[in-house]
Amino acid sequence: MGPSKLGVTSEIGTLRRLLVHSPDSSLGKVVPSKAQDWLFEDIVHLSTVRKNEYDFYTKILMYFLDPEKIYGKLSHINSNESNREFYKPDNPNFHRSEKVIELQLLLDEILQDQDIRLNLVASVCAIESCSYEIQNQLHMLDGAELSKVFISGSLTDGRMLFAPIPNFIFTRDIGVVVNDHIILNRPAKIARTREALLAKYIFHNHPIFEGFKGKIIEIEDTSHHFLMPIETDVKKVTLEGGDLMMVSANHLLVGVSERTTIEAAHQVINVLFAKKIVDKITVVRIPKKRDYMHIDTVFTQVKRNVWVMLGDFSRKTINKEGADPIEKILESKRKVDQVTIIQFHRNDQENPVYYETLEDLLISISETDLKCSEEVVFIFSGNNEFPYDLREQWTDSCNVLALKEGVVLGYDRNDKTAEAFKAAGFQVIHVHELLEELESGKIKVSDLGDTLILMPSAELSRARGGFHCMSMPLLRDELLNT
């Protein structure tokens, strides 16, 4: 897989290339006693996640990004789903798309290099405190088998050498493309340390990123952090991709959350402004709660003028529109989770702009950055009805992925949110039906607009991440002025 173009200037430009990782055996190794340590709320059924859920993600991505790999072949692919050859990176019949790029395949390919293999084995063994014997065992494996061991923690005979990394499917958190640069993450949880290491080796060594030497940004830890008490997190530097959103060519959002710290946001601002990569950066600080995790679990963009978000942070909720005077007084005494929003401009860093609500910020992005003249519309999680708003936000109703402007993927279990999309004028269609119509030619990708594609999600949603989390866009078309 040779060098490729890289560039992301929005969340909604037509998606041309992205990095994904299909569910591997790691998901089937999560046990209840370790689930929360490994950032899961529950254990998932691996076979169901693969065949009944994630495989549909792969197929719909192919129709939008790489149709030659799938059009006219769907019935053949479906007839072989028992062995899933099309989806397995180590199988000769794997799709090997250069547009829907499998992370494990990139790892396989860099491990063909003897020096990289030696260095990465040593690094992983150091992180995992492996014995000398295990290190020698790893040296004997070829690249394809070694990549599977690094991800699953197990040899082909089933012996576990170290813990799996089941969160590898959430490629958004590995890094984010900002214009033509890549920002690599610094994970907040120990369970994701090996992910970050593997990603670092891939981005610095795979030929697909050959043209981006000097454009890969790694956020450094604070000076002399190793001398600080372990208990303190005042200067801790952790950054995850779910807290970075490239909303326009000159504007990046940085979330401060359970997983991304203030110090990391500070460093991102300093580095990107120094390199003149963007002109403004808005810090969106959300409550440090497992319910929210990253800013992309609270809101994502659907169109220039359409956003899906959690109503808890809306003007209506904060101002209690429609409430009688007594209710307003009583509710004002109740502590409500809110966001703090500060926008910094590269040429005037000492005079930041403050936004009172999340809606104010998103309206500003639509109108000022994206030059949108239409009224800005908000689609609320669970149709802003309690308790569905919170239930569906928990199962990633706000975490949608735009395949192109107005066409997004979301979970089918979020019924009330789907109703809210319909009320906003969107077509809502299940992926099973859409795939059949795309294959038959009744519908063309180019004809689709304002559509929520419902994806099966009974098991996948237990992993606590939606399709925005399960994607790292590498290339999107630039938005043209309207």
C-alpha beads as a LAMMPS data file, in Angstrom:
LAMMPS data file: protein, C-alpha beads

482 atoms
481 bonds

1 atom types
1 bond types

-500.0 500.0 xlo xhi
-500.0 500.0 ylo yhi
-500.0 500.0 zlo zhi

Masses

1 110.0

Atoms # bond

1 1 1 0.000 0.000 0.000
2 1 1 1.765 3.115 -1.258
3 1 1 1.753 6.777 -0.194
4 1 1 -1.625 8.474 -0.150
5 1 1 -3.135 11.902 0.133
6 1 1 -4.059 13.062 3.608
7 1 1 -6.291 15.954 4.564
8 1 1 -9.292 16.710 6.767
9 1 1 -10.777 20.201 6.976
10 1 1 -14.244 19.400 8.316
11 1 1 -16.402 16.795 10.022
12 1 1 -18.838 16.519 7.117
13 1 1 -16.944 16.777 3.819
14 1 1 -17.395 13.674 1.639
15 1 1 -15.335 10.899 3.217
16 1 1 -12.713 9.456 0.851
17 1 1 -10.346 7.496 3.061
18 1 1 -10.426 6.330 6.672
19 1 1 -8.672 4.037 9.101
20 1 1 -10.685 1.307 10.832
21 1 1 -10.097 -1.914 12.737
22 1 1 -12.516 -4.806 12.525
23 1 1 -13.397 -6.516 15.817
24 1 1 -10.767 -9.134 16.622
25 1 1 -10.590 -11.844 19.263
26 1 1 -9.698 -9.203 21.890
27 1 1 -13.390 -8.383 22.294
28 1 1 -14.089 -11.995 23.122
29 1 1 -11.505 -11.980 25.911
30 1 1 -13.041 -9.219 28.041
31 1 1 -14.038 -10.755 31.374
32 1 1 -16.409 -9.147 33.913
33 1 1 -13.700 -8.617 36.531
34 1 1 -11.551 -6.645 34.052
35 1 1 -14.271 -4.986 31.961
36 1 1 -14.051 -1.566 33.594
37 1 1 -10.250 -1.652 33.701
38 1 1 -10.378 -2.268 29.963
39 1 1 -12.962 0.557 29.579
40 1 1 -15.970 -1.673 28.911
41 1 1 -19.249 -1.566 30.819
42 1 1 -20.193 -5.092 29.814
43 1 1 -18.915 -8.127 27.961
44 1 1 -19.942 -8.498 24.324
45 1 1 -20.682 -11.522 22.138
46 1 1 -17.894 -11.481 19.555
47 1 1 -19.594 -13.500 16.811
48 1 1 -22.692 -11.275 16.914
49 1 1 -20.585 -8.109 16.890
50 1 1 -18.749 -9.335 13.824
51 1 1 -21.332 -11.014 11.606
52 1 1 -24.530 -9.260 12.584
53 1 1 -23.231 -5.760 13.247
54 1 1 -19.726 -4.550 12.345
55 1 1 -19.659 -6.365 8.986
56 1 1 -22.516 -4.107 7.870
57 1 1 -20.316 -1.129 8.732
58 1 1 -17.603 -2.506 6.464
59 1 1 -20.060 -3.090 3.623
60 1 1 -21.659 0.347 3.743
61 1 1 -18.230 2.001 3.900
62 1 1 -17.231 0.067 0.782
63 1 1 -20.286 1.244 -1.176
64 1 1 -19.510 4.867 -0.309
65 1 1 -15.701 4.869 -0.488
66 1 1 -14.578 1.920 -2.599
67 1 1 -17.574 0.555 -4.576
68 1 1 -15.420 -1.455 -6.997
69 1 1 -14.598 -3.795 -4.106
70 1 1 -18.231 -4.650 -3.427
71 1 1 -20.689 -3.627 -6.152
72 1 1 -22.042 -6.718 -7.927
73 1 1 -20.320 -8.971 -5.395
74 1 1 -22.612 -8.571 -2.402
75 1 1 -24.425 -11.893 -2.792
76 1 1 -21.092 -13.722 -3.046
77 1 1 -19.750 -11.915 0.038
78 1 1 -22.942 -12.663 1.971
79 1 1 -22.881 -16.342 0.957
80 1 1 -19.406 -16.690 2.458
81 1 1 -20.143 -14.902 5.727
82 1 1 -19.707 -18.107 7.722
83 1 1 -15.937 -17.918 7.167
84 1 1 -15.867 -14.105 6.674
85 1 1 -12.913 -14.143 4.252
86 1 1 -13.761 -10.662 2.952
87 1 1 -13.289 -9.163 6.437
88 1 1 -10.164 -10.961 7.693
89 1 1 -6.854 -9.086 7.187
90 1 1 -4.814 -12.306 7.218
91 1 1 -6.979 -14.017 4.564
92 1 1 -6.012 -14.023 0.850
93 1 1 -9.576 -12.924 -0.001
94 1 1 -9.512 -9.920 2.346
95 1 1 -10.769 -6.771 0.612
96 1 1 -7.437 -4.915 1.048
97 1 1 -9.102 -1.606 0.302
98 1 1 -6.821 1.425 0.085
99 1 1 -9.755 3.632 1.063
100 1 1 -11.306 1.660 3.915
101 1 1 -7.935 0.914 5.450
102 1 1 -7.547 -1.840 8.016
103 1 1 -5.209 -0.883 10.857
104 1 1 -4.093 -4.473 11.444
105 1 1 -3.009 -4.763 7.810
106 1 1 -0.777 -1.694 8.177
107 1 1 0.747 -3.244 11.286
108 1 1 1.342 -6.512 9.363
109 1 1 3.149 -4.615 6.639
110 1 1 5.524 -2.586 8.811
111 1 1 6.426 -5.744 10.742
112 1 1 7.929 -7.199 7.573
113 1 1 10.876 -4.906 8.309
114 1 1 13.341 -6.702 10.585
115 1 1 14.502 -3.573 12.440
116 1 1 10.958 -2.408 13.123
117 1 1 10.004 -5.898 14.305
118 1 1 12.947 -6.045 16.720
119 1 1 12.258 -2.580 18.113
120 1 1 8.523 -3.096 18.495
121 1 1 8.920 -6.499 20.151
122 1 1 11.331 -4.940 22.646
123 1 1 8.973 -2.014 23.298
124 1 1 5.872 -4.169 23.780
125 1 1 7.745 -6.585 26.023
126 1 1 8.968 -3.677 28.147
127 1 1 5.430 -2.309 28.533
128 1 1 3.990 -5.736 29.326
129 1 1 6.897 -6.909 31.554
130 1 1 7.430 -10.013 29.424
131 1 1 9.999 -12.637 30.278
132 1 1 13.083 -13.128 28.145
133 1 1 11.605 -16.420 26.930
134 1 1 8.412 -14.751 25.695
135 1 1 10.444 -12.067 23.941
136 1 1 12.364 -14.780 22.074
137 1 1 9.069 -16.471 21.140
138 1 1 7.808 -13.247 19.629
139 1 1 10.980 -12.835 17.580
140 1 1 10.207 -16.162 15.875
141 1 1 6.815 -15.019 14.531
142 1 1 6.226 -13.565 11.074
143 1 1 4.684 -10.112 10.649
144 1 1 1.072 -11.254 10.176
145 1 1 1.092 -13.529 13.215
146 1 1 2.993 -11.027 15.348
147 1 1 0.496 -8.264 14.602
148 1 1 -2.333 -10.523 15.800
149 1 1 -0.434 -11.277 19.005
150 1 1 0.231 -7.584 19.654
151 1 1 -3.497 -6.882 19.341
152 1 1 -5.080 -9.969 20.910
153 1 1 -2.345 -10.819 23.441
154 1 1 -2.566 -14.480 22.378
155 1 1 -0.596 -16.927 20.259
156 1 1 -2.376 -18.922 17.551
157 1 1 -2.565 -21.928 19.878
158 1 1 -4.631 -19.820 22.310
159 1 1 -1.964 -19.173 24.939
160 1 1 -2.324 -15.652 26.352
161 1 1 0.944 -13.780 26.782
162 1 1 -0.488 -10.458 27.945
163 1 1 -3.793 -8.577 28.044
164 1 1 -5.715 -7.908 24.806
165 1 1 -6.431 -4.382 23.564
166 1 1 -10.187 -4.551 22.815
167 1 1 -10.427 -0.764 22.336
168 1 1 -8.377 -0.946 19.143
169 1 1 -11.661 -0.801 17.183
170 1 1 -12.004 2.839 18.282
171 1 1 -9.521 4.209 15.767
172 1 1 -10.646 7.834 16.331
173 1 1 -8.761 7.827 19.614
174 1 1 -5.488 6.819 17.974
175 1 1 -5.090 10.168 16.290
176 1 1 -6.788 12.923 14.333
177 1 1 -5.933 14.541 11.006
178 1 1 -5.918 18.338 11.260
179 1 1 -5.626 19.794 7.770
180 1 1 -2.535 17.933 6.500
181 1 1 -1.040 17.091 9.910
182 1 1 -1.670 14.159 12.246
183 1 1 -1.969 14.580 16.008
184 1 1 -1.227 11.340 17.843
185 1 1 -2.914 10.667 21.147
186 1 1 -1.677 10.162 24.691
187 1 1 -4.237 7.776 26.218
188 1 1 -5.642 8.478 29.650
189 1 1 -5.923 4.833 30.676
190 1 1 -3.135 2.267 31.065
191 1 1 -5.275 -0.233 29.123
192 1 1 -4.644 1.789 25.952
193 1 1 -0.867 2.254 26.246
194 1 1 -0.051 -0.528 23.785
195 1 1 -2.549 0.906 21.279
196 1 1 -0.723 4.225 21.308
197 1 1 2.638 2.503 20.853
198 1 1 1.451 0.439 17.857
199 1 1 -0.144 3.515 16.293
200 1 1 3.048 5.518 16.720
201 1 1 5.062 2.862 14.858
202 1 1 2.465 2.658 12.067
203 1 1 2.278 6.401 11.450
204 1 1 6.033 6.904 11.567
205 1 1 6.969 3.852 9.476
206 1 1 4.237 2.826 7.043
207 1 1 4.693 3.983 3.413
208 1 1 1.119 5.288 3.308
209 1 1 2.275 8.148 5.553
210 1 1 5.650 8.597 3.863
211 1 1 4.817 12.076 2.611
212 1 1 4.019 13.343 6.088
213 1 1 7.404 13.302 7.759
214 1 1 7.543 16.326 10.018
215 1 1 3.751 16.591 10.023
216 1 1 3.106 14.010 12.734
217 1 1 2.600 15.792 16.040
218 1 1 3.114 14.074 19.376
219 1 1 2.140 15.981 22.490
220 1 1 4.957 15.848 25.019
221 1 1 4.543 15.195 28.709
222 1 1 5.221 18.106 31.036
223 1 1 8.790 18.955 31.958
224 1 1 10.056 16.835 34.836
225 1 1 6.668 15.118 35.173
226 1 1 8.491 12.060 36.513
227 1 1 9.463 14.048 39.632
228 1 1 5.860 14.884 40.485
229 1 1 3.808 12.904 43.022
230 1 1 1.852 10.076 41.403
231 1 1 -1.388 11.328 42.961
232 1 1 -1.330 14.704 41.225
233 1 1 -2.922 15.215 37.836
234 1 1 -2.532 19.000 37.719
235 1 1 -0.021 18.806 34.882
236 1 1 -0.972 15.394 33.543
237 1 1 -0.995 15.247 29.738
238 1 1 -3.604 12.911 28.264
239 1 1 -5.247 13.398 24.885
240 1 1 -7.704 11.204 22.974
241 1 1 -9.073 11.667 19.468
242 1 1 -12.711 11.731 20.544
243 1 1 -11.935 15.149 22.024
244 1 1 -10.630 16.643 18.772
245 1 1 -12.944 17.887 16.012
246 1 1 -11.812 19.608 12.837
247 1 1 -14.906 21.725 12.163
248 1 1 -13.436 23.955 9.449
249 1 1 -10.091 24.483 7.748
250 1 1 -9.060 27.079 10.323
251 1 1 -10.922 25.893 13.414
252 1 1 -10.268 22.953 15.750
253 1 1 -12.334 21.983 18.780
254 1 1 -10.490 20.463 21.742
255 1 1 -12.490 18.771 24.460
256 1 1 -11.392 18.662 28.090
257 1 1 -13.077 15.627 29.547
258 1 1 -12.641 12.448 31.525
259 1 1 -9.940 11.453 29.012
260 1 1 -8.302 14.725 27.868
261 1 1 -6.689 17.137 30.319
262 1 1 -6.357 20.916 30.418
263 1 1 -2.593 20.623 30.081
264 1 1 -2.997 18.569 26.889
265 1 1 -5.361 21.216 25.473
266 1 1 -2.805 23.868 26.389
267 1 1 -0.058 22.040 24.525
268 1 1 -2.238 21.416 21.458
269 1 1 -3.000 25.137 21.258
270 1 1 0.663 26.109 21.598
271 1 1 1.893 23.618 18.999
272 1 1 -0.785 24.250 16.374
273 1 1 -0.567 28.017 16.708
274 1 1 3.234 27.924 16.531
275 1 1 3.057 25.871 13.320
276 1 1 0.203 28.086 11.980
277 1 1 -1.896 24.990 11.235
278 1 1 -5.172 26.602 12.375
279 1 1 -6.245 30.134 13.238
280 1 1 -8.558 29.400 16.152
281 1 1 -9.018 26.653 18.706
282 1 1 -12.039 26.323 20.952
283 1 1 -11.717 24.459 24.231
284 1 1 -14.949 22.722 25.218
285 1 1 -14.774 21.580 28.820
286 1 1 -17.402 18.979 29.754
287 1 1 -18.005 17.277 33.113
288 1 1 -15.525 14.505 33.938
289 1 1 -18.114 11.767 33.948
290 1 1 -18.155 8.308 32.429
291 1 1 -21.528 9.248 30.897
292 1 1 -19.778 11.674 28.542
293 1 1 -16.200 10.415 28.131
294 1 1 -15.377 12.628 25.088
295 1 1 -17.012 15.627 23.423
296 1 1 -18.058 13.424 20.498
297 1 1 -20.376 11.546 22.858
298 1 1 -22.161 14.854 23.556
299 1 1 -22.423 16.261 20.011
300 1 1 -21.399 15.627 16.403
301 1 1 -22.118 17.388 13.126
302 1 1 -24.581 16.174 10.493
303 1 1 -24.671 19.075 7.993
304 1 1 -23.355 22.637 7.850
305 1 1 -26.476 23.739 9.670
306 1 1 -27.451 20.533 11.509
307 1 1 -25.995 19.101 14.705
308 1 1 -27.030 16.201 16.934
309 1 1 -26.461 16.850 20.643
310 1 1 -27.453 16.041 24.196
311 1 1 -30.199 18.384 25.348
312 1 1 -28.734 18.690 28.861
313 1 1 -26.355 21.296 27.453
314 1 1 -28.925 23.160 25.370
315 1 1 -30.379 26.602 25.977
316 1 1 -33.815 25.097 26.507
317 1 1 -32.589 22.930 29.355
318 1 1 -30.353 25.533 30.961
319 1 1 -32.922 28.324 30.702
320 1 1 -35.941 26.059 31.333
321 1 1 -37.952 27.544 28.483
322 1 1 -41.653 26.940 28.988
323 1 1 -41.328 26.440 32.731
324 1 1 -43.621 28.332 35.101
325 1 1 -42.046 30.801 37.626
326 1 1 -42.094 28.327 40.529
327 1 1 -40.447 25.590 38.450
328 1 1 -37.725 28.007 37.313
329 1 1 -36.929 28.925 40.931
330 1 1 -36.893 25.331 42.105
331 1 1 -34.837 24.097 39.158
332 1 1 -32.332 26.926 39.567
333 1 1 -31.325 25.378 42.899
334 1 1 -30.521 22.061 41.271
335 1 1 -26.942 21.557 40.147
336 1 1 -26.898 20.960 36.389
337 1 1 -23.912 19.652 34.444
338 1 1 -22.752 22.368 32.086
339 1 1 -19.953 23.066 29.667
340 1 1 -17.332 25.804 29.726
341 1 1 -16.337 27.091 26.299
342 1 1 -13.327 29.318 25.555
343 1 1 -12.150 30.193 22.052
344 1 1 -8.553 31.282 21.362
345 1 1 -7.399 33.107 18.236
346 1 1 -3.844 32.677 16.983
347 1 1 -3.326 36.381 16.314
348 1 1 -4.951 37.578 19.535
349 1 1 -4.311 34.940 22.184
350 1 1 -4.749 37.243 25.176
351 1 1 -8.374 38.048 24.330
352 1 1 -10.323 34.796 24.122
353 1 1 -14.020 34.582 23.272
354 1 1 -16.395 32.926 25.750
355 1 1 -19.592 31.109 24.791
356 1 1 -22.442 30.691 27.233
357 1 1 -23.869 27.487 25.764
358 1 1 -22.850 24.727 23.409
359 1 1 -25.581 25.797 21.002
360 1 1 -24.053 29.282 20.775
361 1 1 -20.727 27.776 19.738
362 1 1 -22.224 25.410 17.170
363 1 1 -24.346 28.191 15.658
364 1 1 -21.212 30.306 15.354
365 1 1 -19.373 27.471 13.581
366 1 1 -22.218 26.988 11.108
367 1 1 -22.715 30.685 10.385
368 1 1 -19.206 32.122 10.732
369 1 1 -16.836 29.303 9.783
370 1 1 -19.014 27.457 7.287
371 1 1 -20.824 30.546 5.902
372 1 1 -24.198 28.868 6.284
373 1 1 -27.203 31.105 5.586
374 1 1 -29.821 28.526 6.591
375 1 1 -31.261 28.332 10.091
376 1 1 -29.131 26.136 12.363
377 1 1 -31.018 23.028 13.472
378 1 1 -30.384 20.874 16.537
379 1 1 -31.466 17.261 16.709
380 1 1 -31.545 16.168 20.330
381 1 1 -30.662 12.801 21.784
382 1 1 -33.806 10.852 22.620
383 1 1 -35.862 13.684 21.105
384 1 1 -34.995 15.584 24.324
385 1 1 -37.477 13.438 26.266
386 1 1 -36.508 12.092 29.679
387 1 1 -35.358 9.351 30.253
388 1 1 -34.739 8.546 26.572
389 1 1 -32.356 11.471 26.125
390 1 1 -29.906 10.079 28.683
391 1 1 -30.479 6.421 27.814
392 1 1 -29.792 7.004 24.142
393 1 1 -26.831 9.310 24.733
394 1 1 -25.337 6.427 26.730
395 1 1 -25.713 4.256 23.624
396 1 1 -24.087 6.886 21.393
397 1 1 -27.032 8.687 19.831
398 1 1 -24.797 11.779 19.543
399 1 1 -21.848 9.869 18.115
400 1 1 -22.665 9.736 14.398
401 1 1 -20.271 9.534 11.450
402 1 1 -20.883 11.623 8.332
403 1 1 -20.128 9.707 5.119
404 1 1 -20.922 12.904 3.278
405 1 1 -22.792 16.040 4.233
406 1 1 -26.214 15.081 5.593
407 1 1 -25.683 11.299 5.360
408 1 1 -24.712 9.788 8.699
409 1 1 -24.423 6.405 10.404
410 1 1 -26.060 5.824 13.786
411 1 1 -27.245 2.972 15.990
412 1 1 -30.659 1.437 15.335
413 1 1 -31.416 1.072 19.036
414 1 1 -31.794 4.835 19.536
415 1 1 -35.462 5.003 18.535
416 1 1 -36.367 8.433 19.893
417 1 1 -33.310 10.011 18.283
418 1 1 -34.339 8.460 14.964
419 1 1 -37.775 10.065 15.438
420 1 1 -36.043 13.416 15.982
421 1 1 -34.130 12.961 12.704
422 1 1 -37.396 12.239 10.902
423 1 1 -39.013 15.329 12.407
424 1 1 -36.071 17.352 11.088
425 1 1 -36.799 16.128 7.555
426 1 1 -34.313 13.264 7.313
427 1 1 -34.945 9.941 5.643
428 1 1 -34.298 7.115 8.128
429 1 1 -33.346 3.796 6.541
430 1 1 -31.912 0.561 7.910
431 1 1 -28.589 -0.526 6.461
432 1 1 -30.005 -3.950 5.431
433 1 1 -32.527 -2.247 3.168
434 1 1 -30.068 0.340 1.861
435 1 1 -27.472 -2.281 0.903
436 1 1 -30.058 -4.196 -1.128
437 1 1 -31.138 -1.051 -2.954
438 1 1 -27.552 0.031 -3.633
439 1 1 -26.702 -3.420 -4.997
440 1 1 -29.799 -3.532 -7.214
441 1 1 -29.130 -0.029 -8.521
442 1 1 -32.436 1.369 -7.260
443 1 1 -30.443 3.898 -5.215
444 1 1 -27.086 5.478 -5.977
445 1 1 -24.766 6.870 -3.322
446 1 1 -24.677 10.154 -5.209
447 1 1 -28.474 10.462 -4.927
448 1 1 -28.568 10.169 -1.142
449 1 1 -29.045 13.271 0.950
450 1 1 -30.336 14.054 4.440
451 1 1 -30.312 10.435 5.571
452 1 1 -29.767 8.647 8.873
453 1 1 -28.570 5.100 8.156
454 1 1 -29.492 2.822 11.045
455 1 1 -26.847 0.248 11.918
456 1 1 -27.445 -2.921 13.995
457 1 1 -26.109 -2.351 17.473
458 1 1 -27.433 -4.646 20.201
459 1 1 -23.946 -5.942 21.091
460 1 1 -21.678 -3.335 19.519
461 1 1 -23.162 -0.535 21.609
462 1 1 -22.030 -2.339 24.780
463 1 1 -18.470 -1.433 23.828
464 1 1 -19.314 2.251 24.541
465 1 1 -18.525 3.885 21.237
466 1 1 -20.392 4.820 18.069
467 1 1 -19.282 5.107 14.460
468 1 1 -17.591 8.448 15.038
469 1 1 -15.395 6.607 17.559
470 1 1 -14.842 3.690 15.173
471 1 1 -13.331 5.815 12.419
472 1 1 -10.205 7.854 11.837
473 1 1 -10.851 9.919 8.683
474 1 1 -7.667 10.396 6.678
475 1 1 -9.159 12.268 3.736
476 1 1 -12.351 14.273 3.256
477 1 1 -13.332 16.539 0.393
478 1 1 -13.147 20.213 1.214
479 1 1 -16.505 21.915 1.676
480 1 1 -17.309 24.326 -1.120
481 1 1 -18.780 27.712 -0.253
482 1 1 -22.556 27.817 -0.658

Bonds

1 1 1 2
2 1 2 3
3 1 3 4
4 1 4 5
5 1 5 6
6 1 6 7
7 1 7 8
8 1 8 9
9 1 9 10
10 1 10 11
11 1 11 12
12 1 12 13
13 1 13 14
14 1 14 15
15 1 15 16
16 1 16 17
17 1 17 18
18 1 18 19
19 1 19 20
20 1 20 21
21 1 21 22
22 1 22 23
23 1 23 24
24 1 24 25
25 1 25 26
26 1 26 27
27 1 27 28
28 1 28 29
29 1 29 30
30 1 30 31
31 1 31 32
32 1 32 33
33 1 33 34
34 1 34 35
35 1 35 36
36 1 36 37
37 1 37 38
38 1 38 39
39 1 39 40
40 1 40 41
41 1 41 42
42 1 42 43
43 1 43 44
44 1 44 45
45 1 45 46
46 1 46 47
47 1 47 48
48 1 48 49
49 1 49 50
50 1 50 51
51 1 51 52
52 1 52 53
53 1 53 54
54 1 54 55
55 1 55 56
56 1 56 57
57 1 57 58
58 1 58 59
59 1 59 60
60 1 60 61
61 1 61 62
62 1 62 63
63 1 63 64
64 1 64 65
65 1 65 66
66 1 66 67
67 1 67 68
68 1 68 69
69 1 69 70
70 1 70 71
71 1 71 72
72 1 72 73
73 1 73 74
74 1 74 75
75 1 75 76
76 1 76 77
77 1 77 78
78 1 78 79
79 1 79 80
80 1 80 81
81 1 81 82
82 1 82 83
83 1 83 84
84 1 84 85
85 1 85 86
86 1 86 87
87 1 87 88
88 1 88 89
89 1 89 90
90 1 90 91
91 1 91 92
92 1 92 93
93 1 93 94
94 1 94 95
95 1 95 96
96 1 96 97
97 1 97 98
98 1 98 99
99 1 99 100
100 1 100 101
101 1 101 102
102 1 102 103
103 1 103 104
104 1 104 105
105 1 105 106
106 1 106 107
107 1 107 108
108 1 108 109
109 1 109 110
110 1 110 111
111 1 111 112
112 1 112 113
113 1 113 114
114 1 114 115
115 1 115 116
116 1 116 117
117 1 117 118
118 1 118 119
119 1 119 120
120 1 120 121
121 1 121 122
122 1 122 123
123 1 123 124
124 1 124 125
125 1 125 126
126 1 126 127
127 1 127 128
128 1 128 129
129 1 129 130
130 1 130 131
131 1 131 132
132 1 132 133
133 1 133 134
134 1 134 135
135 1 135 136
136 1 136 137
137 1 137 138
138 1 138 139
139 1 139 140
140 1 140 141
141 1 141 142
142 1 142 143
143 1 143 144
144 1 144 145
145 1 145 146
146 1 146 147
147 1 147 148
148 1 148 149
149 1 149 150
150 1 150 151
151 1 151 152
152 1 152 153
153 1 153 154
154 1 154 155
155 1 155 156
156 1 156 157
157 1 157 158
158 1 158 159
159 1 159 160
160 1 160 161
161 1 161 162
162 1 162 163
163 1 163 164
164 1 164 165
165 1 165 166
166 1 166 167
167 1 167 168
168 1 168 169
169 1 169 170
170 1 170 171
171 1 171 172
172 1 172 173
173 1 173 174
174 1 174 175
175 1 175 176
176 1 176 177
177 1 177 178
178 1 178 179
179 1 179 180
180 1 180 181
181 1 181 182
182 1 182 183
183 1 183 184
184 1 184 185
185 1 185 186
186 1 186 187
187 1 187 188
188 1 188 189
189 1 189 190
190 1 190 191
191 1 191 192
192 1 192 193
193 1 193 194
194 1 194 195
195 1 195 196
196 1 196 197
197 1 197 198
198 1 198 199
199 1 199 200
200 1 200 201
201 1 201 202
202 1 202 203
203 1 203 204
204 1 204 205
205 1 205 206
206 1 206 207
207 1 207 208
208 1 208 209
209 1 209 210
210 1 210 211
211 1 211 212
212 1 212 213
213 1 213 214
214 1 214 215
215 1 215 216
216 1 216 217
217 1 217 218
218 1 218 219
219 1 219 220
220 1 220 221
221 1 221 222
222 1 222 223
223 1 223 224
224 1 224 225
225 1 225 226
226 1 226 227
227 1 227 228
228 1 228 229
229 1 229 230
230 1 230 231
231 1 231 232
232 1 232 233
233 1 233 234
234 1 234 235
235 1 235 236
236 1 236 237
237 1 237 238
238 1 238 239
239 1 239 240
240 1 240 241
241 1 241 242
242 1 242 243
243 1 243 244
244 1 244 245
245 1 245 246
246 1 246 247
247 1 247 248
248 1 248 249
249 1 249 250
250 1 250 251
251 1 251 252
252 1 252 253
253 1 253 254
254 1 254 255
255 1 255 256
256 1 256 257
257 1 257 258
258 1 258 259
259 1 259 260
260 1 260 261
261 1 261 262
262 1 262 263
263 1 263 264
264 1 264 265
265 1 265 266
266 1 266 267
267 1 267 268
268 1 268 269
269 1 269 270
270 1 270 271
271 1 271 272
272 1 272 273
273 1 273 274
274 1 274 275
275 1 275 276
276 1 276 277
277 1 277 278
278 1 278 279
279 1 279 280
280 1 280 281
281 1 281 282
282 1 282 283
283 1 283 284
284 1 284 285
285 1 285 286
286 1 286 287
287 1 287 288
288 1 288 289
289 1 289 290
290 1 290 291
291 1 291 292
292 1 292 293
293 1 293 294
294 1 294 295
295 1 295 296
296 1 296 297
297 1 297 298
298 1 298 299
299 1 299 300
300 1 300 301
301 1 301 302
302 1 302 303
303 1 303 304
304 1 304 305
305 1 305 306
306 1 306 307
307 1 307 308
308 1 308 309
309 1 309 310
310 1 310 311
311 1 311 312
312 1 312 313
313 1 313 314
314 1 314 315
315 1 315 316
316 1 316 317
317 1 317 318
318 1 318 319
319 1 319 320
320 1 320 321
321 1 321 322
322 1 322 323
323 1 323 324
324 1 324 325
325 1 325 326
326 1 326 327
327 1 327 328
328 1 328 329
329 1 329 330
330 1 330 331
331 1 331 332
332 1 332 333
333 1 333 334
334 1 334 335
335 1 335 336
336 1 336 337
337 1 337 338
338 1 338 339
339 1 339 340
340 1 340 341
341 1 341 342
342 1 342 343
343 1 343 344
344 1 344 345
345 1 345 346
346 1 346 347
347 1 347 348
348 1 348 349
349 1 349 350
350 1 350 351
351 1 351 352
352 1 352 353
353 1 353 354
354 1 354 355
355 1 355 356
356 1 356 357
357 1 357 358
358 1 358 359
359 1 359 360
360 1 360 361
361 1 361 362
362 1 362 363
363 1 363 364
364 1 364 365
365 1 365 366
366 1 366 367
367 1 367 368
368 1 368 369
369 1 369 370
370 1 370 371
371 1 371 372
372 1 372 373
373 1 373 374
374 1 374 375
375 1 375 376
376 1 376 377
377 1 377 378
378 1 378 379
379 1 379 380
380 1 380 381
381 1 381 382
382 1 382 383
383 1 383 384
384 1 384 385
385 1 385 386
386 1 386 387
387 1 387 388
388 1 388 389
389 1 389 390
390 1 390 391
391 1 391 392
392 1 392 393
393 1 393 394
394 1 394 395
395 1 395 396
396 1 396 397
397 1 397 398
398 1 398 399
399 1 399 400
400 1 400 401
401 1 401 402
402 1 402 403
403 1 403 404
404 1 404 405
405 1 405 406
406 1 406 407
407 1 407 408
408 1 408 409
409 1 409 410
410 1 410 411
411 1 411 412
412 1 412 413
413 1 413 414
414 1 414 415
415 1 415 416
416 1 416 417
417 1 417 418
418 1 418 419
419 1 419 420
420 1 420 421
421 1 421 422
422 1 422 423
423 1 423 424
424 1 424 425
425 1 425 426
426 1 426 427
427 1 427 428
428 1 428 429
429 1 429 430
430 1 430 431
431 1 431 432
432 1 432 433
433 1 433 434
434 1 434 435
435 1 435 436
436 1 436 437
437 1 437 438
438 1 438 439
439 1 439 440
440 1 440 441
441 1 441 442
442 1 442 443
443 1 443 444
444 1 444 445
445 1 445 446
446 1 446 447
447 1 447 448
448 1 448 449
449 1 449 450
450 1 450 451
451 1 451 452
452 1 452 453
453 1 453 454
454 1 454 455
455 1 455 456
456 1 456 457
457 1 457 458
458 1 458 459
459 1 459 460
460 1 460 461
461 1 461 462
462 1 462 463
463 1 463 464
464 1 464 465
465 1 465 466
466 1 466 467
467 1 467 468
468 1 468 469
469 1 469 470
470 1 470 471
471 1 471 472
472 1 472 473
473 1 473 474
474 1 474 475
475 1 475 476
476 1 476 477
477 1 477 478
478 1 478 479
479 1 479 480
480 1 480 481
481 1 481 482
